[in-house]
Amino acid sequence: MADYADPRRVREEGEERSMSRASDLRTLDAETDVVVIGSGIGGLTCAALLAKNGLAVTVCESHVTPGGAAHGFERDGFHFESGPSFFTGLSAENSANPMSMVLAQLDERVESVAYDRWHFHFPEGLFVTGSNEERFHRELARFVSPEAMKEWLRFEEVMKQPLAPDQTHQPFSSVVDEMLSDSFLRRLCDFDAFSLSGMDAGGTPLAEMNFMFKERFQSTVDYPIGGSQAIVDALVRGLEKNGGVLLLGAHVDEVIVEEGRAAGVKLRRGGSLRTRRAVVSNATVWDTQDLFPPGALPAAWCEASAQAPQCESILHLHLGIDASGLPEDLPIHHVVLNSWDVTAPQNMCNISIPSTLDPSLAPKGHHVVHAYTAGNEPYEVWQGLHHKSDAYIALKNERAEVLWRAMEKIIPDVRERARLALIGTPLTHERFLRRKRGTYGAAYRADLGQAFPGPATPLDGFYCCGDSNMPGVGVPAVAVSGMMTAGAAGA
Ligand SMILES: Cc1cc2nc3c(=O)[nH]c(=O)nc-3n(C[C@H](O)[C@H](O)[C@H](O)COP(=O)(O)OP(=O)(O)OC[C@H]3O[C@@H](n4cnc5c(N)ncnc54)[C@H](O)[C@@H]3O)c2cc1C
C-alpha cells in the first residue's frame, strides 16, 4: 500500500508549478496590499473578497495545489478528496450556508447534485436517514419510545428557532440537558455534534447546531460535481478574475515585522513580498506563531495560541474499487459507529463514495471511496515514525483495519474489489496540509466558555482566518471566518 505521494514527485511537481508561476511573481509589484498565507477555503474566501473589493492580493500556498484540507488529488484515474464531502445549500436559492453566500458574492457557481439519503450503522442496527424530515422521524420512531419521540419533536422545534442573542455562546448541551431525557436521543446528539465539530454536545456551540438543524431539513444537502476541489477552483476563479494572484509551492517562512506592524512575508524559495495594508494567516493558530521571530508578538498571545485546545487527528483510507454488481442506489455517505462511546479513538468511521453521484471521479465501472476517522486519531501513536519505515507501514495497516471493517458493512467484499488503497495518517496530514500534529481543528469547548480568537491579533496589520479561529470545524465556519477577516483586513 502506498502513502499519499512519493515525496520526490511532490517536490518536483512543486518546483515545476512554482516555476510556472515564477513569471507571475516577477510581474507582481514587489509590494502588494495584502498577502494571505495559505489557500485553505478560509484563506481563499478572504483573499477573493478582498480582491473583489479592489485590493491587490497575493495568496502564498505552501503546497503544490490549492485548497488545504479541501484539496483533491488524482491517482490512476481516481479523483480523491482529502477532506470535506458533506455540503448544504450549494444548489438552493437563498441558502443560509455562508459558503454559498460567498460564491454568490463572487458571482461563481458550483454545479452540484442534491440527494436526500445516507446511512448510519449504529450499534443497534442500520438507521436510514437524510434530509427528508418525515423519513428521519419514521426511522427515529423505530429506535425510541412514543414518549421519547414527543420529546424529540419538541426539541427539534426549539432547535430550529432563531437563537436569542444571549444564547449564541451557549453549548448545544444546554438545550439537550433541558429538553431530552431519553438516553438514545442524548447519545444521538453527541454523535451529531461530534460529526460536525469534533466535540460532544457539551463542547459544540449551540449556534452551530442551530444552523445545521435548519439547514439540512430546510435547504438542500448536495455534492459538488468535481468534489470539494470544485469549490476551491471557484474561489480561485473568484480571486484571479478580480486581479488576485495565487502562488503555489510558495511556503512562507517568516512574517516581516517592522516598526510594530506586519510589513510582508519571506518565502522559503527565496524573495519576499511586502504589504501596504495587511498580512493574513490561514495557517492554524499553532502554526501561525512559528512564522514570527522570537519576541515579535506579545508573549501572552503566543502562550494563549500554544495552549489553544486541539482536536486529535485523522486516519484515512482512500480506495479505488471495482463497482461491478453494486447497487445503483448505493448512498454516498455512511457512518459506522462501533460503540456509543462516541468520541473514542477508532470508533466513528465516516465513509464517502462520491462517484455514486459524480461518476467522473472514477474510471468507468469503478468507485472512489474515502473512509476516515476524524478528530480522534491520536497523534502520539504516530509521533517520531519515519514515513518510509517498516514500523510506520505496519502501524498503518494495523490501524486502518477498523476502516476496512467499516467498509465491509457497506460492501462485504470490498477487499477483493480494491484496485488501489492509500492510507493517510496524522503524519500525512501534518506534512501535506501543514497542520501541527495533523489536527482536525481547534477544540475550544463551549461549555467551558472557551472563546475562539477571531480575526484580530495584537500586531498591527496582522490577521488570522480559518478553522482554528471560528467555532465549528467545517466549510461553513471557515467561510464565515474568511468573510470576517476580509472585513477586518480590508477596512
Ligand atoms: C477528513 C476531513 C473531512 C472533513 N469533512 C468535512 C465535511 O464533510 N464538511 C465540512 O463542512 N467540513 C469538513 N471538514 C472540515 C473542513 O474541510 C476544514 O475545516 C476546512 O477545509 C479548513 O479550511 P481552512 O481555511 O481553515 O484551512 P486549511 O484547509 O487548513 O488550509 C490552510 C492552508 O494553509 C497552508 N499553509 C500553512 N502554513 C503555510 C505557510 N507557512 N506558508 C504557506 N502556506 C501555508 C496549508 O498548506 C493549507 O493549504 C473535513 C476535514 C477533514 C480533514
Ligand as a Chemical Component Dictionary entry (heavy atoms), coordinates in Angstrom:
data_LIG
# 
_chem_comp.id                   LIG 
_chem_comp.type                 NON-POLYMER 
_chem_comp.pdbx_formal_charge   0 
_chem_comp.three_letter_code    LIG 
# 
loop_
_chem_comp_atom.comp_id 
_chem_comp_atom.atom_id 
_chem_comp_atom.alt_atom_id 
_chem_comp_atom.type_symbol 
_chem_comp_atom.charge 
_chem_comp_atom.model_Cartn_x 
_chem_comp_atom.model_Cartn_y 
_chem_comp_atom.model_Cartn_z 
_chem_comp_atom.pdbx_ordinal 
LIG C1  C1  C 0 -11.136 14.313 6.608 1  
LIG C2  C2  C 0 -11.912 15.593 6.723 2  
LIG C3  C3  C 0 -13.254 15.608 6.438 3  
LIG C4  C4  C 0 -13.978 16.783 6.524 4  
LIG N1  N1  N 0 -15.302 16.772 6.189 5  
LIG C5  C5  C 0 -15.985 17.936 6.169 6  
LIG C6  C6  C 0 -17.305 17.975 5.619 7  
LIG O1  O1  O 0 -17.826 16.953 5.135 8  
LIG N2  N2  N 0 -17.964 19.179 5.606 9  
LIG C7  C7  C 0 -17.381 20.328 6.088 10 
LIG O2  O2  O 0 -18.019 21.389 6.047 11 
LIG N3  N3  N 0 -16.117 20.309 6.597 12 
LIG C8  C8  C 0 -15.405 19.156 6.631 13 
LIG N4  N4  N 0 -14.109 19.144 7.072 14 
LIG C9  C9  C 0 -13.521 20.378 7.638 15 
LIG C10 C10 C 0 -13.080 21.379 6.576 16 
LIG O3  O3  O 0 -12.583 20.713 5.454 17 
LIG C11 C11 C 0 -11.990 22.286 7.144 18 
LIG O4  O4  O 0 -12.432 22.839 8.364 19 
LIG C12 C12 C 0 -11.628 23.434 6.206 20 
LIG O5  O5  O 0 -11.446 22.982 4.879 21 
LIG C13 C13 C 0 -10.359 24.112 6.727 22 
LIG O6  O6  O 0 -10.111 25.280 5.979 23 
LIG P1  P1  P 0 -9.076  26.384 6.494 24 
LIG O7  O7  O 0 -9.292  27.583 5.660 25 
LIG O8  O8  O 0 -9.161  26.549 7.966 26 
LIG O9  O9  O 0 -7.609  25.902 6.204 27 
LIG P2  P2  P 0 -6.791  24.642 5.749 28 
LIG O10 O10 O 0 -7.608  23.767 4.904 29 
LIG O11 O11 O 0 -6.071  24.073 6.918 30 
LIG O12 O12 O 0 -5.712  25.347 4.798 31 
LIG C14 C14 C 0 -4.628  26.082 5.284 32 
LIG C15 C15 C 0 -3.620  26.211 4.151 33 
LIG O13 O13 O 0 -2.510  26.975 4.604 34 
LIG C16 C16 C 0 -1.330  26.447 4.033 35 
LIG N5  N5  N 0 -0.189  26.860 4.846 36 
LIG C17 C17 C 0 0.021   26.595 6.159 37 
LIG N6  N6  N 0 1.189   27.142 6.550 38 
LIG C18 C18 C 0 1.701   27.772 5.465 39 
LIG C19 C19 C 0 2.891   28.530 5.248 40 
LIG N7  N7  N 0 3.771   28.753 6.224 41 
LIG N8  N8  N 0 3.116   29.036 4.018 42 
LIG C20 C20 C 0 2.223   28.853 3.019 43 
LIG N9  N9  N 0 1.087   28.132 3.164 44 
LIG C21 C21 C 0 0.834   27.602 4.386 45 
LIG C22 C22 C 0 -1.565  24.946 4.051 46 
LIG O14 O14 O 0 -0.723  24.274 3.127 47 
LIG C23 C23 C 0 -3.056  24.879 3.672 48 
LIG O15 O15 O 0 -3.240  24.761 2.283 49 
LIG C24 C24 C 0 -13.346 17.977 6.958 50 
LIG C25 C25 C 0 -11.978 17.973 7.239 51 
LIG C26 C26 C 0 -11.250 16.807 7.106 52 
LIG C27 C27 C 0 -9.787  16.838 7.356 53 
# 
loop_
_chem_comp_bond.comp_id 
_chem_comp_bond.atom_id_1 
_chem_comp_bond.atom_id_2 
_chem_comp_bond.value_order 
_chem_comp_bond.pdbx_ordinal 
LIG C1  C2  SING 1  
LIG C2  C3  SING 2  
LIG C2  C26 DOUB 3  
LIG C3  C4  DOUB 4  
LIG C4  N1  SING 5  
LIG C4  C24 SING 6  
LIG N1  C5  DOUB 7  
LIG C5  C6  SING 8  
LIG C5  C8  SING 9  
LIG C6  O1  DOUB 10 
LIG C6  N2  SING 11 
LIG N2  C7  SING 12 
LIG C7  O2  DOUB 13 
LIG C7  N3  SING 14 
LIG N3  C8  DOUB 15 
LIG C8  N4  SING 16 
LIG N4  C9  SING 17 
LIG N4  C24 SING 18 
LIG C9  C10 SING 19 
LIG C10 O3  SING 20 
LIG C10 C11 SING 21 
LIG C11 O4  SING 22 
LIG C11 C12 SING 23 
LIG C12 O5  SING 24 
LIG C12 C13 SING 25 
LIG C13 O6  SING 26 
LIG O6  P1  SING 27 
LIG P1  O7  DOUB 28 
LIG P1  O8  SING 29 
LIG P1  O9  SING 30 
LIG O9  P2  SING 31 
LIG P2  O10 DOUB 32 
LIG P2  O11 SING 33 
LIG P2  O12 SING 34 
LIG O12 C14 SING 35 
LIG C14 C15 SING 36 
LIG C15 O13 SING 37 
LIG C15 C23 SING 38 
LIG O13 C16 SING 39 
LIG C16 N5  SING 40 
LIG C16 C22 SING 41 
LIG N5  C17 SING 42 
LIG N5  C21 SING 43 
LIG C17 N6  DOUB 44 
LIG N6  C18 SING 45 
LIG C18 C19 SING 46 
LIG C18 C21 DOUB 47 
LIG C19 N7  SING 48 
LIG C19 N8  DOUB 49 
LIG N8  C20 SING 50 
LIG C20 N9  DOUB 51 
LIG N9  C21 SING 52 
LIG C22 O14 SING 53 
LIG C22 C23 SING 54 
LIG C23 O15 SING 55 
LIG C24 C25 DOUB 56 
LIG C25 C26 SING 57 
LIG C26 C27 SING 58 
# 
